[in-house]
Every structure is written in C-alpha cells, then in structure tokens.
Amino acid sequence: MRLPGIRLRDEYLEPSFVEQEVRRRKEWMLANGQLFYLRAKAEESSIFWILAALSARLTIVPIHPASTAEEIRRFRDVLGDAIELSDEKLAAITPMPFTRKDMQGVSAILFSSGSTGVPKAIAITERNLLASARAHEIQHGLTPSDRWLLSLPLFHIGGFSIISRAYFLGQDIAFSAQLNVEEAVFWMGSGLVTGLSMVPTLLWRVLEKNPNPACKAKLLLLGGAALPNATRERALRARLPIKVSYGLTESCSQVFSDWVSSDSSPQYAGRAHAGVEYRVLESGELCLRGEMISPGNWHNGEIINDRDEESFLHTGDLVELDREMRLSVQGREGDLIISGGENIFPVEVEDAILSIEWIVDVAVVGIPSEEWGKQIGALVVLRETHPADPEQELRKLLRDKINPWKQPKRYLFGKNVPRNAMKKIIRQEVLQLFLP
C-alpha cells in the first residue's frame, strides 16, 4: 500500500518522509507484540503509529489522551496484554519477548463513546475497514487525488476511519489538530482539501462568523447529531456543498449519507452506502449487516458476538424509511421520552428551540414524574442579547412550533451543554442538573 502524504496548514509531509516514520514504528511493533494501545493525541506521531499498525497488520487501540490510570486499568482488563505505544520507546533496542496469539483479523479496538451506557470495546477488522473505505469511495465519487481533512478525534471511529480510508484508497491526508471556527474557515476556502467532516454545531458557528464563507471543498460531511433547520437553511443560502450522514463505531463510521435539500428534515440521514444491508423492526429499531459491520466486542482475546441469528447488528436507533428508502433517525431507544402516554423525541423539541434566534444551544431530557411518567426538561444556552424573561418568551414562541405535550415543563439556563469529544450531548449529565 502507498502511504499517504500529510498536508498540514503550512507544510506538506512527503510520502517518503511518512514512510520513514512509519517504518521505524512498524519495526518496533513487530518486535514487541501484537496488541497495542495509544494515547491518541492530535499530532502527526499518532497518525504514524496508526499507519504502522495498519501496514504491519497488528492491532491498535487508540484511547483518549487524557485517560486516567484507573480508566486505563479498566481498558486493560478488557483488552488483556496490551502494550502502550510512545515515541520514547522507539529508542529501546532490546525487543520484549511475547507469545503470539490469534487476533482474528482485528486491526483496531475502539471504545464506544458510551451513549448507550458503559463504553464497549468494539473489534474492527481489516475487512471491515476496507469495505467501509470502498463504500465511502463509491458514495462520494472519490479518486486517489482527493484529500480529506483529518480533524476528528483519533480515538473515535470518525477520525480513525479517515486515516484507514486514506491508507486503503491511496489518498493523502490533510491534518488539523483542532478544527475550531478559524481552522474550519481556512480549510474550507483553502483549495487544499476535497472534503471535511464536522458536526452541525461547528457549521452553525462558522455561519455565525461569516454567513457566506468561501468554500472550495467539494463536500462538507455532517454527522454526530441532527442538522437543525435553521443551520440547514443558512448553509443552503451560502451554497455550501453539505451532506448529512449516519453511522456508528460498529459500522466503521458512515453507512448512510446524502446531499441536503431545502425540504430535508433535521432527522434526515441519507441513503444506504454500497454493501450495506438494513432492516427496520416493528419497534422502529434499525438493524445493519454487511462487510463493514464489526463482528462484535472484544474481551480478553475473544470476540463476543452480539449480533442476531441472521448476523444483523441491532443499533438501538429508532428510524423511519420513506418509499424511496431514505433514512430519518428519530433518536436512540434510550432517549425516547414517554410523557403522559405520548412518544417524544428530544431532537424534535431541540430543533424547535434552536429555531429561535437568541438561542445558542439546547439539550432536552425526560425528567422522572409521578404524574406524567416523565416530563420534558430543557437546558438552554442563550445569546448575550436575549429577552428579559427568556423562559416566558420561550413558552410563548413554542406554542406555534410544537404540540403542547412536547413543550418543556421545566427550563434551566446555563453556559454550555455537556458534550463528549464528538460533540454529542451527554444526556445523563444534563438530566442530573434537573434532579434534586
């Protein structure tokens, strides 16, 4: 495989230089073990280690760089004998003896973001990564000359898969250590990248700074959260090439995506990629099958298969498919709020609130209630300029936007909404703010 060159903002790392750095790490890994974990900092060295593992067909576990000693102990309880990677170890001359094991084709083990509870150690095989890369190539019409911006965390599938796709498709990588508004504006207009991945919140912030940003990229791929109507409308007015997407760690990132149009709902997530099989249960849960779907969760040298008898992955996401097989994601089963017998999805309420111009951010949760089962609570972040009584004004404006039973019964106003590294709302932390 051709190793990618890496385009930084002010420098280009030639493939020959990348190959040299990868070779050093690959030789060390081959001499010292088969299973490794990496504090995946946003720096070039982490990219070199991941490329070394892929090219050596070894197993790498990228973890949050700020992981505590206790977290690493828990990770290792699941992983088994895993060796920490660091550049300092490259100076070691004497290899460490180890016993070879059957790693069952696993290229990476990624701990899920924990949106469904305790993070799972998800086994990703080389076959999974290659199938995902090929489906991505077909869906977005990419060629070896295209270059995607790596700006997502390397310890999440969103960032890791950008590296693996570049490796398998023979493409260069562009790299930004932190994709803030200023960086996003630069890369969008630089002409140095074909595509960028970002969450809708960042796109909204970009459009707040400049309603008509220059964009030479062919594609801005949005994921991780619903695209609010207000953000979609502003992006389309600016003629930005935006696509929405749906994916998860078990599917090696995106498996549905499509261009956004003026009539796309916030829940719209696109059409299935090549090779993705899917079905929707009577409950509305989406199930997936295909070569890009992980075989299961890793535990001490074993892959625990939690697929059903037909090898479908039950995602836990509640969805709808229209007659043209276009997917809309209503939310996770665990996020569904049942209040007074009515089903309420947080994303619908959040979108209604975000359509109000003096709202910056919002998270909606179900608060336990003896009378209603659950009642709607909203944590709201306000702009500096807002009404004197924002709660009263919110209640007034929402009467024309959503049904009465979907309107929040309780409001809290704060400086920010708790989110994880992928900018997904941490609803359990939001809920705790409402509890006594």
TITISE-275186 format. One record per residue (C-alpha): x, y, z; residue in three letters; chain. Coordinates in steps of 0.05 Angstrom, whole numbers. Example, Ala and Ser with C-alpha at 12.3 -4.5 7.8 and 13.67 -1.06 7.14 Angstrom:
<sites>
+--------+--------+--------+-----+----+
!      X !      Y !      Z !  aa ! ch !
+--------+--------+--------+-----+----+
!    246 !    -90 !    156 ! Ala !  A !
!    273 !    -21 !    143 ! Ser !  A !
+--------+--------+--------+-----+----+
</sites>
This chain:
<sites>
+--------+--------+--------+-----+----+
!      X !      Y !      Z !  aa ! ch !
+--------+--------+--------+-----+----+
!      0 !      0 !      0 ! Met !  A !
!     24 !     71 !    -15 ! Arg !  A !
!     30 !    110 !     49 ! Leu !  A !
!     -4 !    178 !     46 ! Pro !  A !
!     29 !    246 !     47 ! Gly !  A !
!      3 !    292 !    101 ! Ile !  A !
!    -17 !    363 !     85 ! Arg !  A !
!    -11 !    410 !    145 ! Leu !  A !
!    -33 !    482 !    143 ! Arg !  A !
!     36 !    509 !    125 ! Asp !  A !
!     75 !    446 !    106 ! Glu !  A !
!     70 !    382 !     66 ! Tyr !  A !
!     99 !    318 !     94 ! Leu !  A !
!    121 !    278 !     33 ! Glu !  A !
!    101 !    204 !     28 ! Pro !  A !
!    175 !    186 !     32 ! Ser !  A !
!    181 !    221 !     99 ! Phe !  A !
!    117 !    189 !    125 ! Val !  A !
!    143 !    121 !    102 ! Glu !  A !
!    207 !    131 !    141 ! Gln !  A !
!    170 !    149 !    205 ! Glu !  A !
!    120 !     92 !    197 ! Val !  A !
!    176 !     42 !    183 ! Arg !  A !
!    211 !     58 !    249 ! Arg !  A !
!    147 !     47 !    288 ! Arg !  A !
!    127 !    -14 !    249 ! Lys !  A !
!    193 !    -49 !    262 ! Glu !  A !
!    188 !    -34 !    337 ! Trp !  A !
!    116 !    -60 !    340 ! Met !  A !
!    133 !   -124 !    302 ! Leu !  A !
!    190 !   -138 !    351 ! Ala !  A !
!    149 !   -125 !    414 ! Asn !  A !
!     79 !   -152 !    408 ! Gly !  A !
!     12 !   -156 !    372 ! Gln !  A !
!    -36 !   -114 !    413 ! Leu !  A !
!    -20 !    -41 !    430 ! Phe !  A !
!    -56 !     19 !    459 ! Tyr !  A !
!    -41 !     91 !    442 ! Leu !  A !
!    -57 !    156 !    477 ! Arg !  A !
!    -82 !    184 !    411 ! Ala !  A !
!    -62 !    257 !    415 ! Lys !  A !
!    -79 !    304 !    358 ! Ala !  A !
!     -9 !    303 !    328 ! Glu !  A !
!     28 !    273 !    269 ! Glu !  A !
!     62 !    220 !    312 ! Ser !  A !
!     -6 !    188 !    328 ! Ser !  A !
!    -21 !    183 !    253 ! Ile !  A !
!     47 !    149 !    242 ! Phe !  A !
!     31 !     97 !    296 ! Trp !  A !
!    -37 !     81 !    267 ! Ile !  A !
!     -9 !     75 !    197 ! Leu !  A !
!     46 !     29 !    225 ! Ala !  A !
!     -6 !    -16 !    257 ! Ala !  A !
!    -47 !    -20 !    193 ! Leu !  A !
!     13 !    -35 !    149 ! Ser !  A !
!     41 !    -87 !    197 ! Ala !  A !
!    -29 !   -119 !    206 ! Arg !  A !
!    -24 !   -111 !    281 ! Leu !  A !
!    -79 !    -89 !    330 ! Thr !  A !
!    -81 !    -18 !    356 ! Ile !  A !
!   -127 !     12 !    409 ! Val !  A !
!   -129 !     88 !    406 ! Pro !  A !
!   -153 !    118 !    472 ! Ile !  A !
!   -167 !    188 !    496 ! His !  A !
!   -100 !    222 !    511 ! Pro !  A !
!   -126 !    246 !    578 ! Ala !  A !
!   -147 !    176 !    601 ! Ser !  A !
!   -132 !    167 !    676 ! Thr !  A !
!    -93 !    110 !    706 ! Ala !  A !
!   -159 !     80 !    731 ! Glu !  A !
!   -190 !     84 !    662 ! Glu !  A !
!   -130 !     51 !    631 ! Ile !  A !
!   -133 !     -4 !    683 ! Arg !  A !
!   -206 !    -17 !    664 ! Arg !  A !
!   -188 !    -16 !    590 ! Phe !  A !
!   -132 !    -67 !    601 ! Arg !  A !
!   -180 !   -112 !    640 ! Asp !  A !
!   -219 !   -118 !    575 ! Val !  A !
!   -160 !   -117 !    527 ! Leu !  A !
!   -115 !   -166 !    561 ! Gly !  A !
!    -40 !   -159 !    549 ! Asp !  A !
!    -35 !    -93 !    512 ! Ala !  A !
!     29 !    -53 !    506 ! Ile !  A !
!     30 !     23 !    509 ! Glu !  A !
!     59 !     59 !    449 ! Leu !  A !
!    100 !    122 !    455 ! Ser !  A !
!    156 !    155 !    415 ! Asp !  A !
!    202 !    149 !    475 ! Glu !  A !
!    201 !     73 !    468 ! Lys !  A !
!    229 !     76 !    397 ! Leu !  A !
!    298 !     84 !    428 ! Ala !  A !
!    293 !     15 !    460 ! Ala !  A !
!    340 !    -34 !    425 ! Ile !  A !
!    323 !    -99 !    461 ! Thr !  A !
!    256 !   -128 !    439 ! Pro !  A !
!    207 !   -152 !    492 ! Met !  A !
!    191 !   -228 !    488 ! Pro !  A !
!    118 !   -244 !    475 ! Phe !  A !
!     74 !   -303 !    457 ! Thr !  A !
!     37 !   -297 !    391 ! Arg !  A !
!    -38 !   -302 !    393 ! Lys !  A !
!    -93 !   -307 !    341 ! Asp !  A !
!   -120 !   -235 !    337 ! Met !  A !
!   -175 !   -259 !    289 ! Gln !  A !
!   -160 !   -206 !    237 ! Gly !  A !
!   -174 !   -148 !    285 ! Val !  A !
!   -140 !    -84 !    263 ! Ser !  A !
!   -167 !    -38 !    316 ! Ala !  A !
!   -207 !    -39 !    380 ! Ile !  A !
!   -245 !     25 !    394 ! Leu !  A !
!   -282 !     41 !    457 ! Phe !  A !
!   -351 !     69 !    441 ! Ser !  A !
!   -370 !    138 !    464 ! Ser !  A !
!   -415 !    108 !    516 ! Gly !  A !
!   -480 !    139 !    492 ! Ser !  A !
!   -514 !     74 !    510 ! Thr !  A !
!   -481 !     66 !    578 ! Gly !  A !
!   -413 !     36 !    594 ! Val !  A !
!   -365 !     41 !    534 ! Pro !  A !
!   -356 !    -23 !    495 ! Lys !  A !
!   -291 !    -49 !    465 ! Ala !  A !
!   -312 !    -56 !    392 ! Ile !  A !
!   -269 !   -100 !    348 ! Ala !  A !
!   -256 !    -73 !    278 ! Ile !  A !
!   -224 !   -119 !    227 ! Thr !  A !
!   -183 !   -103 !    165 ! Glu !  A !
!   -241 !   -129 !    124 ! Arg !  A !
!   -288 !    -80 !    159 ! Asn !  A !
!   -242 !    -21 !    145 ! Leu !  A !
!   -231 !    -39 !     72 ! Leu !  A !
!   -306 !    -49 !     58 ! Ala !  A !
!   -321 !     18 !     92 ! Ser !  A !
!   -267 !     53 !     51 ! Ala !  A !
!   -293 !     25 !    -15 ! Arg !  A !
!   -365 !     44 !      2 ! Ala !  A !
!   -343 !    114 !     21 ! His !  A !
!   -306 !    120 !    -45 ! Glu !  A !
!   -367 !     99 !    -86 ! Ile !  A !
!   -417 !    141 !    -46 ! Gln !  A !
!   -377 !    206 !    -52 ! His !  A !
!   -345 !    195 !   -120 ! Gly !  A !
!   -274 !    200 !    -94 ! Leu !  A !
!   -208 !    186 !   -130 ! Thr !  A !
!   -136 !    176 !   -107 ! Pro !  A !
!   -123 !    250 !   -120 ! Ser !  A !
!   -175 !    271 !    -69 ! Asp !  A !
!   -155 !    292 !      1 ! Arg !  A !
!   -198 !    290 !     64 ! Trp !  A !
!   -185 !    334 !    125 ! Leu !  A !
!   -170 !    295 !    188 ! Leu !  A !
!   -198 !    337 !    244 ! Ser !  A !
!   -239 !    289 !    286 ! Leu !  A !
!   -211 !    254 !    348 ! Pro !  A !
!   -166 !    195 !    330 ! Leu !  A !
!   -195 !    153 !    387 ! Phe !  A !
!   -264 !    155 !    355 ! His !  A !
!   -283 !    119 !    291 ! Ile !  A !
!   -295 !    185 !    256 ! Gly !  A !
!   -222 !    205 !    260 ! Gly !  A !
!   -192 !    135 !    256 ! Phe !  A !
!   -230 !    118 !    193 ! Ser !  A !
!   -204 !    179 !    156 ! Ile !  A !
!   -134 !    150 !    166 ! Ile !  A !
!   -154 !     79 !    146 ! Ser !  A !
!   -191 !    104 !     84 ! Arg !  A !
!   -131 !    144 !     61 ! Ala !  A !
!    -87 !     82 !     72 ! Tyr !  A !
!   -132 !     34 !     33 ! Phe !  A !
!   -152 !     84 !    -22 ! Leu !  A !
!    -82 !    112 !    -34 ! Gly !  A !
!   -101 !    184 !    -16 ! Gln !  A !
!    -64 !    238 !     21 ! Asp !  A !
!    -89 !    265 !     87 ! Ile !  A !
!    -97 !    337 !    108 ! Ala !  A !
!    -89 !    347 !    183 ! Phe !  A !
!   -116 !    398 !    232 ! Ser !  A !
!   -101 !    387 !    306 ! Ala !  A !
!   -163 !    426 !    327 ! Gln !  A !
!   -219 !    444 !    279 ! Leu !  A !
!   -245 !    508 !    311 ! Asn !  A !
!   -282 !    561 !    272 ! Val !  A !
!   -220 !    595 !    247 ! Glu !  A !
!   -189 !    529 !    223 ! Glu !  A !
!   -254 !    507 !    190 ! Ala !  A !
!   -259 !    572 !    152 ! Val !  A !
!   -187 !    566 !    129 ! Phe !  A !
!   -192 !    494 !    104 ! Trp !  A !
!   -260 !    504 !     71 ! Met !  A !
!   -232 !    560 !     28 ! Gly !  A !
!   -160 !    536 !     20 ! Ser !  A !
!   -169 !    491 !    -41 ! Gly !  A !
!   -124 !    441 !     -5 ! Leu !  A !
!   -178 !    390 !     13 ! Val !  A !
!   -235 !    354 !    -23 ! Thr !  A !
!   -276 !    340 !     39 ! Gly !  A !
!   -285 !    359 !    111 ! Leu !  A !
!   -323 !    324 !    167 ! Ser !  A !
!   -355 !    366 !    220 ! Met !  A !
!   -413 !    367 !    269 ! Val !  A !
!   -472 !    413 !    256 ! Pro !  A !
!   -454 !    457 !    316 ! Thr !  A !
!   -388 !    476 !    284 ! Leu !  A !
!   -422 !    492 !    218 ! Leu !  A !
!   -470 !    537 !    254 ! Trp !  A !
!   -412 !    574 !    288 ! Arg !  A !
!   -377 !    582 !    220 ! Val !  A !
!   -440 !    613 !    191 ! Leu !  A !
!   -447 !    658 !    252 ! Glu !  A !
!   -378 !    686 !    238 ! Lys !  A !
!   -388 !    692 !    163 ! Asn !  A !
!   -457 !    679 !    131 ! Pro !  A !
!   -423 !    668 !     63 ! Asn !  A !
!   -356 !    633 !     75 ! Pro !  A !
!   -313 !    615 !     15 ! Ala !  A !
!   -314 !    541 !      2 ! Cys !  A !
!   -270 !    505 !    -49 ! Lys !  A !
!   -282 !    436 !    -19 ! Ala !  A !
!   -328 !    390 !    -58 ! Lys !  A !
!   -362 !    364 !      5 ! Leu !  A !
!   -377 !    382 !     77 ! Leu !  A !
!   -399 !    318 !    111 ! Leu !  A !
!   -441 !    329 !    174 ! Leu !  A !
!   -453 !    276 !    227 ! Gly !  A !
!   -457 !    262 !    301 ! Gly !  A !
!   -523 !    300 !    311 ! Ala !  A !
!   -585 !    323 !    275 ! Ala !  A !
!   -578 !    383 !    229 ! Leu !  A !
!   -624 !    438 !    255 ! Pro !  A !
!   -670 !    471 !    204 ! Asn !  A !
!   -640 !    540 !    217 ! Ala !  A !
!   -569 !    515 !    204 ! Thr !  A !
!   -591 !    478 !    141 ! Arg !  A !
!   -625 !    539 !    113 ! Glu !  A !
!   -565 !    584 !    126 ! Arg !  A !
!   -517 !    533 !     94 ! Ala !  A !
!   -560 !    526 !     32 ! Leu !  A !
!   -565 !    602 !     25 ! Arg !  A !
!   -489 !    604 !     27 ! Ala !  A !
!   -489 !    549 !    -27 ! Arg !  A !
!   -446 !    503 !     15 ! Leu !  A !
!   -439 !    431 !    -10 ! Pro !  A !
!   -467 !    396 !     51 ! Ile !  A !
!   -485 !    323 !     62 ! Lys !  A !
!   -515 !    291 !    124 ! Val !  A !
!   -494 !    222 !    147 ! Ser !  A !
!   -508 !    166 !    196 ! Tyr !  A !
!   -460 !    116 !    224 ! Gly !  A !
!   -433 !     87 !    288 ! Leu !  A !
!   -369 !     55 !    313 ! Thr !  A !
!   -394 !    -15 !    297 ! Glu !  A !
!   -405 !      5 !    224 ! Ser !  A !
!   -335 !     36 !    215 ! Cys !  A !
!   -367 !    105 !    211 ! Ser !  A !
!   -419 !    127 !    160 ! Gln !  A !
!   -465 !     77 !    125 ! Val !  A !
!   -519 !    126 !    103 ! Phe !  A !
!   -509 !    195 !     72 ! Ser !  A !
!   -539 !    243 !     22 ! Asp !  A !
!   -540 !    315 !     -2 ! Trp !  A !
!   -582 !    363 !     38 ! Val !  A !
!   -640 !    399 !      4 ! Ser !  A !
!   -688 !    453 !     25 ! Ser !  A !
!   -741 !    402 !     46 ! Asp !  A !
!   -694 !    357 !     86 ! Ser !  A !
!   -717 !    347 !    158 ! Ser !  A !
!   -668 !    353 !    217 ! Pro !  A !
!   -674 !    278 !    225 ! Gln !  A !
!   -655 !    262 !    152 ! Tyr !  A !
!   -592 !    218 !    148 ! Ala !  A !
!   -589 !    197 !     75 ! Gly !  A !
!   -588 !    133 !     33 ! Arg !  A !
!   -550 !     69 !     45 ! Ala !  A !
!   -479 !     61 !     21 ! His !  A !
!   -458 !      5 !    -25 ! Ala !  A !
!   -457 !    -62 !     10 ! Gly !  A !
!   -500 !    -41 !     69 ! Val !  A !
!   -559 !    -86 !     84 ! Glu !  A !
!   -612 !    -60 !    132 ! Tyr !  A !
!   -680 !    -74 !    161 ! Arg !  A !
!   -726 !    -36 !    208 ! Val !  A !
!   -762 !    -75 !    262 ! Leu !  A !
!   -834 !    -63 !    282 ! Glu !  A !
!   -808 !    -23 !    341 ! Ser !  A !
!   -773 !     23 !    292 ! Gly !  A !
!   -702 !     -1 !    310 ! Glu !  A !
!   -652 !     -1 !    253 ! Leu !  A !
!   -612 !    -65 !    242 ! Cys !  A !
!   -550 !    -69 !    198 ! Leu !  A !
!   -510 !   -123 !    163 ! Arg !  A !
!   -451 !   -120 !    115 ! Gly !  A !
!   -376 !   -129 !    108 ! Glu !  A !
!   -363 !    -62 !    143 ! Met !  A !
!   -401 !    -83 !    206 ! Ile !  A !
!   -358 !   -103 !    265 ! Ser !  A !
!   -361 !   -177 !    284 ! Pro !  A !
!   -372 !   -160 !    358 ! Gly !  A !
!   -340 !   -135 !    422 ! Asn !  A !
!   -270 !   -153 !    446 ! Trp !  A !
!   -258 !   -184 !    514 ! His !  A !
!   -192 !   -215 !    534 ! Asn !  A !
!   -174 !   -245 !    467 ! Gly !  A !
!   -245 !   -265 !    447 ! Glu !  A !
!   -295 !   -231 !    401 ! Ile !  A !
!   -363 !   -232 !    435 ! Ile !  A !
!   -415 !   -236 !    380 ! Asn !  A !
!   -477 !   -197 !    400 ! Asp !  A !
!   -510 !   -199 !    331 ! Arg !  A !
!   -576 !   -234 !    320 ! Asp !  A !
!   -585 !   -303 !    288 ! Glu !  A !
!   -582 !   -272 !    218 ! Glu !  A !
!   -519 !   -232 !    235 ! Ser !  A !
!   -555 !   -165 !    239 ! Phe !  A !
!   -529 !   -112 !    286 ! Leu !  A !
!   -584 !    -81 !    328 ! His !  A !
!   -564 !     -8 !    331 ! Thr !  A !
!   -612 !     17 !    385 ! Gly !  A !
!   -630 !     75 !    339 ! Asp !  A !
!   -703 !     88 !    322 ! Leu !  A !
!   -713 !    107 !    249 ! Val !  A !
!   -762 !    116 !    193 ! Glu !  A !
!   -754 !     98 !    119 ! Leu !  A !
!   -795 !    131 !     65 ! Asp !  A !
!   -817 !     99 !     -1 ! Arg !  A !
!   -751 !    118 !    -33 ! Glu !  A !
!   -712 !     84 !     23 ! Met !  A !
!   -687 !    150 !     52 ! Arg !  A !
!   -669 !    144 !    126 ! Leu !  A !
!   -691 !    191 !    181 ! Ser !  A !
!   -664 !    180 !    251 ! Val !  A !
!   -713 !    196 !    306 ! Gln !  A !
!   -665 !    182 !    363 ! Gly !  A !
!   -638 !    127 !    407 ! Arg !  A !
!   -686 !     80 !    442 ! Glu !  A !
!   -659 !    103 !    508 ! Gly !  A !
!   -670 !    177 !    490 ! Asp !  A !
!   -744 !    168 !    474 ! Leu !  A !
!   -787 !    205 !    525 ! Ile !  A !
!   -856 !    177 !    541 ! Ile !  A !
!   -896 !    232 !    576 ! Ser !  A !
!   -970 !    220 !    591 ! Gly !  A !
!   -971 !    163 !    541 ! Gly !  A !
!   -942 !    206 !    484 ! Glu !  A !
!   -876 !    189 !    450 ! Asn !  A !
!   -829 !    249 !    445 ! Ile !  A !
!   -761 !    251 !    411 ! Phe !  A !
!   -713 !    302 !    441 ! Pro !  A !
!   -686 !    323 !    373 ! Val !  A !
!   -754 !    350 !    350 ! Glu !  A !
!   -761 !    393 !    412 ! Val !  A !
!   -688 !    416 !    407 ! Glu !  A !
!   -697 !    436 !    334 ! Asp !  A !
!   -758 !    478 !    352 ! Ala !  A !
!   -720 !    514 !    407 ! Ile !  A !
!   -658 !    524 !    363 ! Leu !  A !
!   -700 !    559 !    311 ! Ser !  A !
!   -707 !    618 !    359 ! Ile !  A !
!   -653 !    668 !    341 ! Glu !  A !
!   -630 !    684 !    412 ! Trp !  A !
!   -616 !    610 !    429 ! Ile !  A !
!   -544 !    585 !    422 ! Val !  A !
!   -552 !    512 !    444 ! Asp !  A !
!   -601 !    465 !    478 ! Val !  A !
!   -608 !    395 !    505 ! Ala !  A !
!   -675 !    362 !    521 ! Val !  A !
!   -684 !    304 !    571 ! Val !  A !
!   -741 !    266 !    605 ! Gly !  A !
!   -746 !    281 !    679 ! Ile !  A !
!   -780 !    228 !    723 ! Pro !  A !
!   -850 !    250 !    743 ! Ser !  A !
!   -903 !    213 !    785 ! Glu !  A !
!   -959 !    247 !    745 ! Glu !  A !
!   -932 !    242 !    674 ! Trp !  A !
!   -881 !    185 !    678 ! Gly !  A !
!   -832 !    234 !    650 ! Lys !  A !
!   -836 !    309 !    637 ! Gln !  A !
!   -795 !    348 !    587 ! Ile !  A !
!   -736 !    388 !    613 ! Gly !  A !
!   -693 !    435 !    570 ! Ala !  A !
!   -623 !    461 !    586 ! Leu !  A !
!   -616 !    524 !    545 ! Val !  A !
!   -556 !    567 !    527 ! Val !  A !
!   -574 !    639 !    510 ! Leu !  A !
!   -541 !    692 !    467 ! Arg !  A !
!   -515 !    754 !    503 ! Glu !  A !
!   -575 !    792 !    476 ! Thr !  A !
!   -640 !    758 !    497 ! His !  A !
!   -708 !    776 !    526 ! Pro !  A !
!   -712 !    798 !    599 ! Ala !  A !
!   -754 !    737 !    616 ! Asp !  A !
!   -728 !    683 !    568 ! Pro !  A !
!   -770 !    626 !    598 ! Glu !  A !
!   -835 !    663 !    589 ! Gln !  A !
!   -816 !    683 !    518 ! Glu !  A !
!   -796 !    612 !    501 ! Leu !  A !
!   -862 !    584 !    525 ! Arg !  A !
!   -898 !    636 !    483 ! Lys !  A !
!   -859 !    623 !    419 ! Leu !  A !
!   -862 !    547 !    424 ! Leu !  A !
!   -938 !    548 !    423 ! Arg !  A !
!   -935 !    557 !    348 ! Asp !  A !
!   -877 !    509 !    336 ! Lys !  A !
!   -893 !    443 !    370 ! Ile !  A !
!   -952 !    407 !    402 ! Asn !  A !
!   -968 !    425 !    475 ! Pro !  A !
!   -947 !    356 !    502 ! Trp !  A !
!   -878 !    364 !    470 ! Lys !  A !
!   -864 !    432 !    503 ! Gln !  A !
!   -816 !    432 !    561 ! Pro !  A !
!   -846 !    435 !    630 ! Lys !  A !
!   -781 !    456 !    662 ! Arg !  A !
!   -724 !    501 !    638 ! Tyr !  A !
!   -653 !    511 !    662 ! Leu !  A !
!   -607 !    564 !    633 ! Phe !  A !
!   -532 !    551 !    631 ! Gly !  A !
!   -466 !    570 !    598 ! Lys !  A !
!   -459 !    506 !    558 ! Asn !  A !
!   -489 !    437 !    542 ! Val !  A !
!   -448 !    377 !    565 ! Pro !  A !
!   -420 !    342 !    503 ! Arg !  A !
!   -368 !    288 !    491 ! Asn !  A !
!   -307 !    292 !    445 ! Ala !  A !
!   -351 !    281 !    384 ! Met !  A !
!   -397 !    338 !    407 ! Lys !  A !
!   -454 !    291 !    423 ! Lys !  A !
!   -499 !    312 !    481 ! Ile !  A !
!   -485 !    274 !    545 ! Ile !  A !
!   -558 !    269 !    566 ! Arg !  A !
!   -544 !    234 !    632 ! Gln !  A !
!   -504 !    294 !    655 ! Glu !  A !
!   -559 !    341 !    631 ! Val !  A !
!   -611 !    300 !    670 ! Leu !  A !
!   -570 !    305 !    734 ! Gln !  A !
!   -577 !    381 !    731 ! Leu !  A !
!   -653 !    374 !    738 ! Phe !  A !
!   -652 !    323 !    795 ! Leu !  A !
!   -652 !    342 !    869 ! Pro !  A !
+--------+--------+--------+-----+----+
</sites>
